[in-house]
Amino acid sequence: MSKIWNDLKSNMKDWSNAAVEKAEEVSKVAVAKTEELTRISKVKLSIHQLYRDKNKELSSLGKLVYNHSKEANMSNFTGNAEFFSYVEKIDSINAEILEKENEIDEIKTDASNSEEIEVSSSELVTENPTTKEDKSPEDVEQLSSEKVEKEAQK
């Protein structure tokens, strides 16, 4: 009876350790995902501000065109420095928006690459604890870290 009790206690320790490790993994993934979403949100906020700036410039350009067309009966803006300054501002804002959208794509790519490494390391931890009877926790941890290093090198 005492052997059964000792086996049960040992298995319970293994299971609880596995549960704790899994909880740590889940919390790490949640933190990483939160950081990713925070970075993306900051970039999206700046994109939103750029769109607002672009709309202001477009509105100013429209007012300029309207006023010149109405008051000076001018429909050709060749050589008009003010007109082209608005066009240049709008083009530069469009370029900034494109850069920010590319930055979001990079953030998502970086996050997906780090998730692949985390998933491969979690595969080692989620083994059935009863199959690790002849391995110490240090051995399992060493195997896990070696697997993560191999994945990172790929």
C-alpha positions as CSV (number, residue, x, y, z in Angstrom):
1,M,0.0,0.0,0.0
2,S,2.9,2.4,0.8
3,K,4.4,1.8,-2.7
4,I,1.1,2.8,-4.3
5,W,0.9,5.8,-2.1
6,N,4.5,6.8,-2.9
7,D,3.9,6.3,-6.6
8,L,0.7,8.4,-6.4
9,K,2.6,11.2,-4.6
10,S,5.4,11.1,-7.2
11,N,3.0,11.2,-10.0
12,M,1.1,14.1,-8.4
13,K,4.3,16.0,-8.1
14,D,5.1,15.4,-11.7
15,W,1.7,16.4,-12.8
16,S,1.7,19.6,-10.7
17,N,5.1,20.5,-12.0
18,A,3.9,20.0,-15.5
19,A,0.9,22.1,-14.8
20,V,3.1,24.9,-13.3
21,E,5.3,24.8,-16.4
22,K,2.4,24.9,-18.7
23,A,0.9,27.9,-16.8
24,E,4.3,29.7,-17.1
25,E,4.3,29.0,-20.8
26,V,0.8,30.3,-21.3
27,S,1.6,33.5,-19.3
28,K,4.8,34.1,-21.4
29,V,2.8,33.7,-24.6
30,A,0.1,36.1,-23.2
31,V,2.8,38.7,-22.3
32,A,4.4,38.4,-25.7
33,K,1.1,38.7,-27.5
34,T,0.2,41.8,-25.3
35,E,3.5,43.4,-26.2
36,E,3.0,42.7,-29.9
37,L,-0.5,44.2,-29.8
38,T,0.7,47.2,-27.9
39,R,3.4,47.9,-30.4
40,I,1.0,47.5,-33.3
41,S,-1.6,49.8,-31.6
42,K,1.1,52.5,-31.2
43,V,1.9,52.3,-34.9
44,K,-1.8,52.2,-35.9
45,L,-2.3,55.3,-33.8
46,S,0.5,57.2,-35.6
47,I,-1.0,56.0,-38.9
48,H,-4.4,57.4,-37.9
49,Q,-2.7,60.7,-37.0
50,L,-1.0,60.7,-40.4
51,Y,-4.3,60.2,-42.2
52,R,-5.7,63.1,-40.2
53,D,-2.8,65.3,-41.3
54,K,-3.2,64.1,-44.9
55,N,-6.9,65.0,-44.8
56,K,-6.0,68.5,-43.5
57,E,-3.5,69.0,-46.3
58,L,-6.1,67.7,-48.9
59,S,-8.6,70.1,-47.5
60,S,-6.2,73.0,-47.7
61,L,-5.3,72.0,-51.2
62,G,-8.9,71.9,-52.2
63,K,-9.5,75.4,-50.7
64,L,-6.5,76.7,-52.6
65,V,-7.8,75.2,-55.9
66,Y,-11.3,76.5,-55.3
67,N,-10.2,80.0,-54.4
68,H,-7.8,80.3,-57.4
69,S,-10.5,78.9,-59.7
70,K,-13.2,81.1,-58.4
71,E,-11.4,84.4,-57.8
72,A,-8.5,84.4,-60.4
73,N,-10.2,82.1,-62.9
74,M,-7.1,80.0,-62.8
75,S,-7.3,76.3,-63.6
76,N,-3.7,75.6,-64.5
77,F,-1.4,75.4,-61.5
78,T,1.9,75.0,-63.4
79,G,4.5,77.0,-61.5
80,N,2.3,77.6,-58.5
81,A,4.7,77.0,-55.5
82,E,1.9,76.8,-52.9
83,F,0.0,74.2,-54.9
84,F,3.1,72.0,-55.3
85,S,4.1,72.4,-51.6
86,Y,0.7,70.9,-50.7
87,V,1.2,68.1,-53.2
88,E,4.7,67.3,-51.8
89,K,3.4,67.3,-48.2
90,I,0.6,64.9,-49.2
91,D,3.1,62.6,-51.0
92,S,5.5,62.6,-48.0
93,I,2.6,61.7,-45.7
94,N,1.6,58.9,-48.0
95,A,5.2,57.6,-47.9
96,E,5.2,57.8,-44.1
97,I,1.9,55.8,-44.0
98,L,3.4,53.1,-46.2
99,E,6.5,52.9,-43.9
100,K,4.2,52.5,-40.8
101,E,2.2,49.8,-42.5
102,N,5.4,48.0,-43.3
103,E,6.4,48.4,-39.7
104,I,3.2,46.6,-38.6
105,D,4.0,43.7,-41.0
106,E,7.5,43.4,-39.5
107,I,6.1,43.4,-36.0
108,K,3.7,40.6,-37.0
109,T,6.5,38.6,-38.7
110,D,8.8,38.9,-35.7
111,A,6.0,37.8,-33.4
112,S,5.1,34.8,-35.5
113,N,8.8,33.8,-35.7
114,S,9.1,33.9,-31.9
115,E,5.8,32.0,-31.5
116,E,7.2,29.1,-33.6
117,I,10.2,28.8,-31.2
118,E,8.0,28.9,-28.2
119,V,5.7,26.2,-29.6
120,S,8.5,23.9,-30.3
121,S,9.9,24.3,-26.8
122,S,6.4,23.7,-25.3
123,E,6.2,20.4,-27.1
124,L,8.9,19.0,-24.9
125,V,7.3,20.1,-21.7
126,T,3.8,18.7,-22.5
127,E,5.1,15.1,-22.6
128,N,3.3,12.7,-20.3
129,P,5.0,13.0,-16.9
130,T,4.9,9.3,-16.3
131,T,7.2,8.7,-19.3
132,K,9.9,10.8,-17.6
133,E,10.5,8.5,-14.7
134,D,14.1,7.9,-15.5
135,K,14.9,11.6,-16.3
136,S,15.4,14.2,-13.7
137,P,13.9,17.7,-14.1
138,E,17.3,19.0,-14.8
139,D,17.7,16.5,-17.7
140,V,14.3,17.5,-19.1
141,E,15.2,21.2,-18.8
142,Q,18.6,20.6,-20.6
143,L,16.8,18.8,-23.4
144,S,14.3,21.6,-23.7
145,S,16.9,24.3,-23.9
146,E,18.9,22.3,-26.5
147,K,15.8,22.0,-28.6
148,V,15.1,25.7,-28.4
149,E,18.7,26.5,-29.4
150,K,18.5,24.2,-32.4
151,E,15.2,25.8,-33.5
152,A,16.7,29.3,-33.1
153,Q,19.6,28.4,-35.2
154,K,17.3,27.3,-38.1
